[in-house]
Amino acid sequence: MTSANDPVALLKVRCPGCGQKLDLTHLAPFSLVFCPTCGDKLTVPMEFGAYLLEEMLGAGPHATVYRALDRTLEREVAVKTLGDRVRADSALTARYLEAARRAAGITHSGIIPIYACDDTPAHPYLVMQYMSGLSLARAFERQPEGMPVAEAVRLFAGVAGGLAAAADRQLLHLNLHPGNILLDAEGSGKVGDFGLAMVLWDSRNSLVVNRHRCHPVTRYLSPEQLRTGQADLRGDMFSLGAILYQALTGRAPFPEAHADGSRDRLPAGQSNPAARRPEVPPALGSLVAGLLAEEPADRPQAWVEVTAVLERLNKGYKRPRTSAPPSPVAGKKKGIKRTFRVQTPVTTPPVAGARPASQPVLRGWGTLVAVLVVAVVVAGLAVGAALRPSWYTRGIEPVLLRLFHQPLPAAGAPATGLAAPPPPPAAGGDAWLAGEDAGGAGAAEPPGSAAAWSATPQEEGAATAAAPEAAEATVPATPPPVITGADGRPMPADLDFFREKDALKQYVRSLPPEEKTRAIETVREISILRDYLVSLFRFMPYEDRRGAGIRLRDGSVLHGSVMGNAREILIRPANGKYRRRAWHDLEFEQFVTFFDYYTRCRIDKAPAGIRGRDARHDAAADQFRVALLCDWYGRPDQAAAHARQAAELDPSLRERLGKLLPNTTF
């Protein structure tokens, strides 16, 4: 966007935590820094014309998508910049943008709106609505046993309507999969990337090459597309049926296609999701089975056949239910209008010297009693803050901290009151570990890293978001000790894996191919654990209910509740002010204790029904990552115990555990 001779534009951003204006001009885009005033973590944005790119949402060979701020209209948008492979071919770029313009001409709630595009050769891009719910693929990861039927019907009624509106304008998708169905803040689904597969199709290439280039995900493609590369609107219907089947059952109906494009067929009767989930309505099960028919002639022949069924079912789920039917009135016949007579109050003349009936007898006394009650409550809180008995530290203090010093849980937070486990960084996000980064924005710190350990100097005595009344000097930003396993494996004492990036690269390169793949996947899972622990602290401080204390690497033990931010741990004893400790001051076993504590909280607070099932799934995800962490740090017995608990809570994790922990029995 700017040449080397252009003056450097100042980049000043307000911290979302405290409002302090920070000068980020000379920092690398998308690197992580910490506010010196409140300690909040923020990502360095990147100037891009009228837009401020604030976060990289995903990157692939054809495009990179960012969450951005449209500074002209002050709204959040998504900016998609085309990749090198597309930009290198001017004809391909023109076809891509033409498909985007055709999609932009369709106005429907089931299609992602496209606000603008630019075909400048140096940086062609699209500007679209930002979908804060991210992709349906992420939703499937969070609901491995399937979505609630009503939610699936509502979502896919909108998606099918969008596909029907596009087909009316002669625009087919032909590459539909959960990754390009995105969710907005209300959970409504919208379809993107219309026509991209046909844009990338090159008649000079073979069918196998085109299939690999245009369809990285093949389990949702129709049989005719796999065989010939061609399909009509019934091909999109097949893909929609396959995604809807997974939404209802928790599993895709087909595996990925073989190299020759063939695919195993479903057994007879298994294309109806009601066979795996009996509560699926017969009309919905029949629709999905029809959409998954092997031959196009056996599927619905027009989108109206699909949308009519989904809309009818959706209306049925929306229909309000009355608590009880109105009671019949004796002697009244149906159709006769009922009338009601208003009763007028009977009044009596006032008696001399009597108090008016409308005047409250104890109005003055009631006000006095209310003031006394408020005074007693305030005095009780003041005494609790001074003496800090157990009823105050466990019941009152966490509430006050969340109200005044911590961000409140977002809408839709889990019923357990804890932060939900974050998804691991995308598979492409581990290039830094494999040694494949090539510099620039794409080689910036991955999500979850703490690379800005000393990038931003911390002011002496600065308050933190977790502890406004610091009792000790701020922990100096000294690098933690380096710990290396017997096989040369780096084991960060503070769980900051990105800080050990170079050592990790060297270690991974020395491994055989199979072990290298396993190590990369393991680090991708456990490298987010420290930031995840910070988010858990923010939702609910850790309480040492068993009296074991907080164990430090030097052998000492502290007692009290624990909070923390990205820089330090804050321990508050039963009567006293916070004690600050660096993350690497903690003994490794203490990290495991933290996660075990929050796992118990999830299970103990899990409600009944679907939300309880989600809480158990979150607990299983926690134990899964702790098992990998213990194995990485050379504790096989602990790894086996946590893997066993993860598999008991969520049996679907057994396969991944067996793959990543091949030498562990659980």
C-alpha positions in Angstrom: 0.0 0.0 0.0 3.0 2.3 0.6 6.4 2.6 -1.0 9.7 2.5 0.8 10.2 6.2 0.4 6.8 7.2 1.8 6.8 8.7 5.3 5.8 6.2 8.0 2.2 6.8 9.1 1.7 6.9 12.8 -0.4 4.1 14.2 -2.0 4.9 17.5 -4.6 2.5 19.0 -6.6 2.8 22.2 -6.3 -0.1 24.6 -9.7 -1.9 24.8 -9.2 -2.5 28.5 -8.3 0.9 29.9 -8.6 3.3 27.0 -4.9 4.3 27.1 -3.7 5.5 23.7 -0.7 3.4 22.6 1.8 4.2 19.8 2.3 0.9 17.8 3.9 2.5 14.7 7.1 0.6 14.6 5.8 -2.8 15.7 5.3 -5.7 13.3 1.6 -6.2 12.2 -0.3 -8.8 14.1 2.3 -9.2 16.8 1.1 -9.4 20.4 1.8 -6.6 22.9 0.6 -5.8 26.4 -0.7 -2.5 27.6 1.7 -1.0 30.1 -1.2 0.5 32.1 -3.6 -2.4 32.6 -1.8 -5.4 31.2 -4.4 -6.3 28.6 -3.2 -8.1 25.5 -3.8 -6.7 22.1 -2.8 -7.4 18.5 -1.0 -4.8 16.4 -3.3 -3.9 13.5 -2.1 -3.2 9.9 -3.0 -0.3 7.7 -4.7 -1.3 4.5 -6.2 1.7 2.6 -9.5 2.7 4.3 -9.4 -0.4 6.5 -7.5 -1.3 9.6 -6.7 -5.1 9.6 -7.0 -6.2 13.2 -6.8 -10.0 13.2 -6.0 -12.7 10.7 -8.9 -15.1 10.7 -7.6 -17.7 8.2 -5.1 -18.2 5.4 -5.1 -20.5 2.5 -3.4 -20.9 -0.9 -6.1 -18.7 -2.6 -6.9 -16.0 -0.1 -6.3 -14.7 3.4 -9.2 -13.3 5.5 -8.9 -10.6 8.2 -11.2 -9.1 10.7 -10.9 -5.4 10.0 -12.3 -1.9 10.8 -13.9 0.1 8.1 -12.8 3.5 9.3 -15.0 5.3 6.8 -18.2 3.9 8.3 -16.8 2.8 11.7 -18.0 -0.8 11.3 -16.4 -4.2 11.7 -15.9 -6.0 8.4 -14.0 -9.0 6.9 -11.4 -8.3 4.3 -10.3 -11.1 1.9 -7.1 -10.5 0.1 -6.3 -12.8 -2.8 -3.3 -15.1 -2.6 -0.2 -15.2 -4.7 -1.5 -18.1 -6.8 -4.6 -16.1 -7.8 -2.8 -12.7 -8.2 -0.2 -14.3 -10.5 -2.9 -15.0 -13.2 -4.7 -11.8 -14.2 -7.4 -13.8 -16.0 -8.0 -15.9 -12.9 -8.2 -12.7 -10.8 -10.7 -11.2 -13.2 -12.9 -14.4 -13.0 -12.7 -14.4 -9.2 -13.8 -10.8 -8.8 -16.6 -11.3 -11.5 -18.0 -14.2 -9.4 -17.9 -12.0 -6.3 -19.8 -9.2 -8.2 -22.4 -11.6 -9.2 -22.8 -12.9 -5.6 -22.9 -9.2 -4.4 -25.9 -8.7 -6.6 -28.0 -11.2 -4.7 -29.8 -9.9 -1.6 -30.7 -12.6 0.8 -30.3 -13.2 4.5 -28.6 -16.6 3.7 -25.8 -15.1 1.6 -22.8 -13.2 3.0 -23.1 -9.6 1.8 -20.2 -8.2 -0.2 -19.7 -4.5 0.4 -16.8 -3.7 -2.0 -14.0 -5.1 -4.1 -10.9 -3.8 -5.7 -9.1 -5.3 -8.7 -5.9 -3.3 -8.4 -3.2 -5.8 -9.5 -1.0 -5.2 -6.5 -3.7 -6.1 -3.9 -7.1 -7.3 -5.2 -9.5 -7.8 -2.3 -13.1 -8.2 -1.2 -14.9 -6.5 1.7 -17.7 -8.6 3.3 -19.8 -8.7 6.4 -17.8 -9.9 9.4 -19.4 -13.1 10.8 -18.5 -13.2 14.4 -19.7 -16.8 14.9 -17.0 -17.9 12.4 -17.6 -21.1 10.5 -20.1 -24.0 10.8 -17.0 -26.3 10.9 -16.0 -24.7 14.2 -19.6 -25.2 15.5 -19.3 -28.9 14.6 -16.2 -29.2 16.7 -18.0 -27.8 19.7 -21.0 -30.1 19.2 -19.6 -33.5 18.3 -22.8 -35.3 19.0 -24.9 -33.1 16.7 -26.8 -29.8 17.0 -30.3 -29.5 18.5 -32.8 -30.4 15.8 -34.6 -27.1 16.1 -31.4 -25.1 15.8 -30.3 -27.2 12.7 -33.7 -26.7 11.0 -33.6 -22.9 11.6 -30.0 -22.6 10.4 -30.4 -24.7 7.2 -33.7 -23.1 6.3 -31.8 -19.9 5.8 -28.9 -21.5 4.0 -31.2 -23.4 1.6 -33.0 -20.1 0.9 -29.7 -18.4 0.1 -28.7 -21.2 -2.3 -32.2 -21.1 -3.9 -31.9 -17.3 -4.4 -28.5 -17.7 -6.0 -29.7 -20.5 -8.3 -32.5 -18.2 -9.5 -29.8 -15.9 -10.7 -27.9 -18.8 -12.4 -25.2 -18.8 -9.8 -24.2 -22.2 -8.3 -21.8 -22.9 -5.5 -20.4 -26.4 -6.3 -18.0 -26.4 -3.4 -20.3 -26.3 -0.4 -18.8 -27.5 2.9 -19.0 -26.4 6.6 -16.0 -24.1 6.2 -17.8 -21.7 3.8 -21.0 -21.6 5.8 -20.4 -18.8 8.3 -22.4 -17.9 11.4 -23.3 -14.4 12.5 -23.7 -13.2 16.1 -27.3 -14.5 16.3 -26.2 -18.0 15.0 -27.8 -17.6 11.6 -25.9 -19.2 8.7 -24.8 -17.4 5.5 -23.0 -18.9 2.5 -19.8 -17.5 1.0 -17.3 -18.3 -1.8 -19.9 -18.7 -4.5 -18.5 -19.9 -7.8 -14.9 -20.1 -6.5 -14.5 -23.8 -7.5 -15.5 -23.0 -11.1 -13.2 -20.0 -11.2 -10.2 -22.1 -10.2 -11.1 -24.9 -12.6 -8.6 -25.1 -15.5 -9.6 -27.1 -18.6 -5.9 -27.6 -19.4 -5.4 -29.7 -16.3 -6.6 -33.3 -15.7 -9.6 -34.1 -13.6 -7.4 -35.3 -10.8 -5.4 -32.1 -10.7 -8.5 -29.9 -10.9 -10.2 -31.9 -8.1 -7.2 -31.5 -5.9 -6.9 -27.8 -6.7 -10.5 -26.8 -6.5 -11.9 -29.2 -3.8 -9.6 -29.6 -0.8 -12.6 -31.1 1.0 -14.3 -33.9 -0.9 -16.5 -35.7 1.6 -19.4 -33.3 0.8 -19.1 -33.4 -3.0 -21.8 -35.0 -5.1 -20.9 -38.3 -6.9 -21.2 -36.7 -10.3 -18.7 -34.0 -9.4 -16.2 -36.6 -8.2 -16.6 -38.6 -11.4 -16.8 -35.8 -14.0 -16.1 -32.5 -12.2 -19.5 -31.2 -13.5 -22.8 -30.8 -11.7 -25.9 -28.7 -11.6 -28.0 -27.3 -8.7 -28.6 -30.9 -7.6 -24.9 -31.1 -6.8 -25.4 -28.3 -4.3 -28.4 -30.1 -2.9 -26.3 -33.2 -2.3 -23.6 -31.1 -0.5 -26.3 -29.4 1.6 -27.7 -32.9 2.5 -24.3 -34.1 3.6 -23.7 -31.1 5.8 -27.2 -31.3 7.3 -26.7 -35.0 8.0 -23.5 -34.1 10.0 -25.3 -31.3 11.9 -28.0 -33.8 13.0 -25.8 -36.8 13.8 -22.4 -35.3 14.6 -20.6 -37.2 11.9 -20.2 -36.7 8.1 -22.0 -39.4 6.1 -19.0 -40.0 3.9 -15.2 -40.1 4.3 -12.9 -38.2 2.0 -12.9 -39.5 -1.6 -10.2 -41.9 -2.8 -7.5 -40.6 -5.1 -9.4 -41.8 -8.1 -12.5 -39.9 -7.1 -14.5 -43.0 -6.0 -16.2 -43.2 -2.6 -17.9 -45.9 -0.5 -21.7 -45.7 -0.5 -23.8 -45.6 2.6 -25.4 -48.9 3.6 -29.1 -49.2 2.8 -31.2 -47.1 5.2 -28.3 -45.2 6.7 -28.8 -42.0 4.6 -31.7 -41.1 6.9 -30.3 -39.4 10.0 -33.3 -40.7 12.0 -31.5 -44.1 12.0 -28.8 -42.6 14.3 -31.0 -40.0 16.0 -34.6 -41.1 16.6 -35.8 -37.6 17.6 -35.3 -36.3 14.0 -38.7 -35.7 12.5 -39.7 -38.1 9.7 -40.1 -35.2 7.2 -36.6 -34.0 7.9 -35.1 -37.5 7.8 -36.8 -38.2 4.5 -35.6 -34.9 3.1 -31.9 -35.6 4.0 -32.2 -39.1 2.6 -33.5 -37.7 -0.7 -30.8 -35.1 -0.9 -28.1 -37.8 -0.5 -29.5 -40.0 -3.3 -26.7 -41.3 -5.5 -28.3 -40.4 -8.8 -29.3 -36.7 -9.4 -32.6 -37.8 -10.8 -33.6 -39.3 -7.4 -33.0 -36.0 -5.6 -35.3 -33.0 -5.4 -35.4 -31.3 -8.8 -36.0 -27.7 -7.6 -34.9 -25.8 -4.5 -38.5 -25.0 -3.7 -39.0 -28.7 -2.7 -36.2 -28.3 -0.2 -37.0 -24.9 1.2 -40.7 -25.7 1.6 -40.0 -28.7 4.0 -37.4 -26.7 6.0 -39.6 -23.6 6.4 -42.6 -25.7 7.4 -40.5 -27.5 10.1 -39.0 -24.2 11.2 -42.5 -22.6 11.7 -43.5 -25.7 13.7 -40.5 -25.2 16.1 -41.3 -21.5 16.4 -45.0 -21.9 17.1 -45.6 -20.6 20.7 -47.1 -23.1 23.1 -49.8 -22.0 25.6 -49.4 -23.1 29.2 -53.1 -24.2 29.4 -56.2 -24.0 27.2 -58.7 -21.3 28.2 -61.4 -22.6 30.6 -64.8 -22.9 29.0 -67.6 -20.7 30.3 -70.9 -22.5 31.3 -73.8 -21.6 29.1 -71.7 -19.9 26.5 -71.7 -21.1 22.9 -68.8 -21.0 20.5 -68.8 -17.8 18.5 -70.6 -15.7 21.0 -68.7 -12.5 22.0 -68.0 -12.3 25.7 -68.4 -9.0 27.6 -67.1 -8.0 31.0 -68.6 -5.4 33.4 -66.2 -3.2 35.3 -66.9 -3.1 39.0 -67.0 0.4 40.5 -65.7 0.6 44.0 -68.2 1.4 46.8 -67.2 4.6 48.6 -68.3 5.8 52.1 -68.3 9.4 53.3 -65.3 10.3 55.4 -65.6 10.3 59.1 -64.3 13.4 60.9 -60.9 12.7 62.5 -60.3 9.4 60.6 -57.2 8.7 58.5 -57.8 8.6 54.7 -57.8 4.9 53.5 -55.2 5.7 50.8 -52.6 7.1 53.2 -49.9 4.5 54.2 -49.7 4.2 58.0 -45.9 3.3 58.1 -44.6 5.3 55.1 -42.0 7.1 57.2 -41.0 4.0 59.1 -40.6 2.0 55.8 -38.1 4.5 54.5 -36.1 4.3 57.7 -36.1 0.5 57.7 -34.8 0.4 54.1 -32.0 2.8 54.9 -31.0 0.7 57.9 -31.0 -2.5 55.8 -28.7 -0.9 53.1 -26.4 0.4 55.8 -26.1 -3.1 57.4 -25.3 -4.7 54.0 -22.6 -2.1 53.3 -21.1 -2.5 56.7 -21.1 -6.3 56.3 -19.2 -6.0 53.0 -16.7 -3.6 54.5 -16.1 -6.0 57.5 -15.7 -8.9 55.0 -13.2 -6.9 52.9 -11.2 -6.1 56.0 -11.2 -9.5 57.8 -11.7 -11.7 54.6 -13.4 -14.7 56.2 -14.1 -17.8 54.0 -17.7 -16.8 53.2 -16.4 -13.5 51.8 -13.4 -14.9 49.8 -15.4 -17.7 48.2 -18.8 -16.1 47.7 -18.6 -12.4 47.6 -15.0 -11.4 46.4 -15.1 -13.3 43.1 -18.4 -11.6 42.2 -17.0 -8.1 43.0 -13.8 -8.8 41.1 -15.8 -9.9 38.0 -18.0 -6.8 38.3 -15.2 -4.2 38.9 -11.9 -5.6 37.7 -12.7 -8.3 35.2 -14.6 -8.4 31.9 -18.0 -9.9 32.3 -18.6 -13.3 30.5 -19.8 -12.8 26.9 -23.3 -13.5 25.8 -23.8 -17.2 25.4 -21.1 -18.1 27.9 -21.2 -21.7 29.1 -23.7 -22.5 31.8 -20.8 -23.5 34.1 -19.6 -19.9 34.3 -16.2 -20.8 32.9 -14.5 -19.8 29.7 -15.1 -22.3 26.9 -12.0 -24.2 25.7 -10.6 -22.4 22.7 -10.1 -24.3 19.4 -6.5 -25.0 18.6 -4.8 -22.7 16.1 -5.6 -23.7 12.5 -3.5 -26.4 11.0 -1.8 -23.9 8.8 -0.8 -21.9 11.9 2.0 -24.2 12.8 4.3 -23.2 9.9 6.5 -21.4 12.4 7.1 -24.7 14.2 7.9 -26.7 11.0 10.3 -23.9 9.9 8.3 -22.9 6.9 7.6 -19.2 7.7 8.7 -16.8 5.1 8.6 -13.5 6.9 6.0 -10.7 6.7 2.6 -10.7 8.2 2.1 -14.4 7.6 5.1 -15.2 9.8 3.8 -13.2 12.8 3.3 -14.6 16.2 0.6 -17.3 16.1 -2.6 -16.9 18.3 -1.9 -17.8 21.9 1.7 -16.9 21.9 3.4 -14.7 24.4 6.1 -13.4 22.1 5.9 -9.9 23.4 7.4 -10.9 26.8 9.7 -7.8 26.7 8.4 -6.0 23.6 6.6 -3.4 25.6 8.3 -2.1 28.8 6.2 -2.3 31.9 6.0 0.8 34.0 7.0 0.5 37.7 4.0 0.1 39.9 1.6 -0.1 37.0 -1.8 -1.5 38.0 -3.0 -4.7 36.4 -6.4 -5.8 35.4 -6.5 -8.5 38.0 -5.1 -6.7 41.1 -5.6 -3.0 41.4 -4.0 -2.7 44.8 -0.5 -4.1 44.2 1.4 -4.9 47.5 4.7 -5.9 45.9 6.9 -4.5 43.2 6.0 -5.6 39.7 7.7 -8.9 38.7 10.7 -8.0 36.5 10.5 -9.3 32.9 13.5 -11.7 33.2 13.5 -14.6 30.8 12.5 -17.9 32.5 14.9 -20.8 32.8 15.4 -23.1 29.8 14.5 -26.8 30.5 15.4 -29.5 28.0 14.3 -33.1 28.1 16.6 -36.1 27.7 15.9 -36.2 24.0 16.5 -32.5 23.5 12.8 -31.6 23.7 12.3 -28.0 24.9 10.0 -27.7 27.9 9.2 -24.1 28.7 9.0 -23.6 32.4 6.2 -21.0 31.9 4.3 -22.9 29.1 5.3 -20.1 26.6 6.1 -22.3 23.7 6.5 -19.5 21.1 9.3 -18.1 23.2 11.2 -21.4 22.5 10.4 -21.2 18.8 13.9 -21.7 17.6 14.7 -24.6 19.9 11.4 -26.2 19.0 12.2 -25.9 15.3 15.5 -27.5 15.8 14.0 -30.3 17.8 11.2 -31.0 15.3 13.5 -31.1 12.3 15.6 -33.8 14.0 12.6 -36.2 14.3 11.6 -38.9 11.9 8.6 -37.9 9.7 5.9 -39.7 11.7 7.2 -38.4 15.0 7.6 -34.9 13.5 3.9 -34.8 12.5 2.9 -36.0 16.0 5.1 -33.4 17.7 3.7 -30.5 15.6 0.1 -31.5 16.3 0.9 -31.9 20.0 2.5 -28.5 20.3 -0.4 -26.9 18.4 -2.7 -28.2 21.1 -0.7 -27.4 24.2 0.8 -24.0 23.1 -2.5 -22.3 23.8 -2.9 -23.6 27.4 -1.3 -20.6 29.2 -3.6 -18.0 27.6 -6.5 -20.4 28.1 -5.6 -20.5 31.8 -5.6 -16.7 32.0 -9.2 -16.7 30.5 -10.2 -19.3 33.2 -8.8 -17.1 35.9 -10.9 -14.1 34.6 -14.1 -16.1 34.7 -13.4 -17.7 38.2 -10.4 -17.2 40.4 -8.7 -20.4 41.6 -9.5 -21.4 45.2 -7.2 -23.7 47.1 -10.1 -25.6 48.7 -8.0 -28.6 49.7 -5.4 -26.6 51.5 -2.5 -27.9 49.4 -1.2 -24.4 48.7 0.3 -23.0 45.5 3.6 -24.8 44.9 6.6 -22.9 43.6 9.7 -24.2 41.8 11.9 -23.2 44.8 10.0 -25.6 47.1 8.0 -22.9 48.9 4.3 -23.0 49.2 1.9 -20.0 49.2 -1.8 -20.1 50.2 -4.7 -18.1 48.9 -6.8 -17.5 45.8 -5.1 -17.2 42.4 -5.7 -14.9 39.5 -3.4 -13.8 36.8 -2.7 -12.1 33.5 -0.4 -12.8 30.6 2.6 -11.5 32.5 2.3 -12.8 36.0 0.4 -14.8 38.6 -1.3 -13.0 41.5 -1.8 -14.9 44.8 -4.0 -13.4 47.5 -3.8 -15.0 50.9 -6.8 -15.2 53.2 -5.8 -11.9 54.9 -3.5 -9.7 52.9 -2.7 -8.2 49.6 -1.7 -9.9 46.3 1.7 -11.5 46.0 3.1 -11.3 42.5 5.0 -14.3 41.0 6.2 -15.0 37.4 4.7 -17.8 35.6 8.0 -19.7 35.6 8.0 -19.6 39.4 5.3 -22.2 39.5 6.1 -25.9 39.7 4.9 -27.8 36.7 2.5 -29.9 38.9 0.7 -26.7 39.9 -0.3 -26.1 36.2 -1.9 -29.5 36.2 -3.6 -28.8 39.5 -5.1 -25.6 38.1 -6.7 -27.5 35.1 -7.9 -30.3 37.3 -9.6 -27.8 39.5 -11.5 -26.2 36.6 -12.4 -29.6 35.2 -14.1 -30.4 38.5 -15.9 -27.1 38.4 -17.2 -27.8 35.0 -18.5 -31.3 35.9 -19.9 -30.2 39.3 -21.8 -27.3 37.8 -22.9 -29.0 34.6 -26.7 -28.7 34.2 -28.9 -31.4 32.9 -29.6 -31.9 29.2 -27.7 -30.6 26.2 -25.9 -27.8 28.0 -24.6 -30.4 30.5 -23.4 -32.5 27.7 -21.5 -29.5 26.3 -19.9 -28.9 29.7 -18.7 -32.5 29.9 -17.3 -32.1 26.4 -15.4 -29.0 27.5 -14.1 -30.9 30.5 -12.9 -33.7 28.2 -11.1 -31.2 25.9 -9.3 -29.8 29.0 -8.2 -33.3 30.1 -7.2 -34.2 26.6 -4.8 -31.2 26.4 -3.4 -31.8 29.9 -2.7 -35.4 28.9 -0.6 -34.2 26.0 1.1 -31.6 28.2 2.1 -34.2 30.8 3.4 -36.5 28.1 5.5 -33.6 26.6 7.0 -32.9 30.0 8.0 -36.5 30.6 5.2 -37.6 33.0 3.7 -40.7 31.3 1.7 -41.9 34.4 0.0 -38.5 34.7 -0.6 -38.5 30.9 -2.3 -41.9 31.1 -4.5 -40.8 34.0 -5.7 -37.6 32.2 -6.1 -39.4 28.9 -8.3 -42.0 30.6 -10.5 -39.3 32.1 -10.8 -37.5 28.8 -11.8 -40.7 27.0 -14.4 -41.4 29.7 -15.9 -38.0 29.4 -15.8 -38.0 25.5 -15.2 -41.4 23.9 -14.7 -39.8 20.5 -11.3 -38.6 21.7 -9.9 -42.1 22.0 -8.8 -42.2 18.4 -6.8 -38.9 18.6 -5.4 -39.9 22.0 -4.2 -43.2 20.5 -2.6 -41.3 17.6 -0.8 -38.7 19.7 0.0 -40.9 22.7 0.9 -44.2 21.0 3.0 -45.5 24.0 0.4 -44.6 26.6 -2.2 -47.1 27.9 -5.5 -45.6 29.0 
